Amino acid sequence: KNEVEQSPQNLTAQEGEFITINCSYSVGISALHWLQQHPGGGIVSLFMLSSGKKKHGRLIATINIQEKHSSLHITASHPRDSAVYICAGPLNRDDKIIFGKGTRLHILP
Amino acid sequence: DVKVTQSSRYLVKRTGEKVFLECVQDMDHENMFWYRQDPGLGLRLIYFSYDVKMKEKGDIPEGYSVSREKKERFSLILESASTNQTSMYLCASSLCPGQGSMNTEAFFGQGTRLTVV
């Protein structure tokens, strides 16, 4: 079983829709990251969360430490949001960073 | 404002060549990591380093070696590149807990897409 599970694996939505991507983890993570990877392959760090909620533009990330669950929301989605979204976190036990397998998001115009 | 820099975004090498992938971070981080990303498999740890001259194998170290001569630089070496090493390679760095950080924030390079022909 993967230590970090993301859902859904693939998501296609219409422009303007509210998007939610989920990340659940079964191990102790000191902080959770949301990353965005565009079709060209470059990876950008969107958020780092250790508690609560963060907002950046149309992106909102939340984390529930007790439930070991985080969500990434995109409001008023746009085709340029099409990318792979990956959650990741450094393990408490040894600092290694573990990654979810990613959610491929495709926003249709 | 770039914090983790990978030397190349795209690289094409021939089978059998020795390949160096370089990663530099400017945050004085102790921890540095190399991952590769493949379709369906996600990101897998190749090697990591907790300090200068220290290295440990990750989940898939075969065919790779690393070098950490200076704190800011972590190099991934393909001694004799093979086509099955065609992949996206990602470098990351983070502070050790106890270096003044309660929460270990990681920083990520942009990735290097290596094609071995």
Interface residues (C-beta under 8 A of the other chain):
Chain A: S30 A31 H33 L35 Q37 G41 G42 I43 V44 S45 M48 S50 I86 A88 G89 P90 D95 K96 I97 F99 G100 K101 G102
Chain B: R9 N31 F33 Y35 G40 L41 G42 L43 L45 F48 Y50 G58 M88 L90 A92 S94 C96 P97 M102 N103 T104 E105 A106 F107 F108 G109 Q110 G111 R113
